[in-house]
Amino acid sequence: MPERFAGTVNAPDFPPDAEWLNAARPLSLADLRGKLVLLDFWTFC
């Protein structure tokens, strides 16, 4: 089974100073493990 994940890279954790909207506290990747996550990146122009 290790061959199945050969060449994968783990995602880095979120920066500690990141701003969170609609979250009671800052989240980490460990908090989201096993959950379906949708990240929506947007910007003001």
Secondary structure as GFF3:
##gff-version 3
##sequence-region A 1 45
A	DSSP	three_ten_helix	2	5	.	.	.	ID=ss1
A	DSSP	alpha_helix	29	32	.	.	.	ID=ss2
###
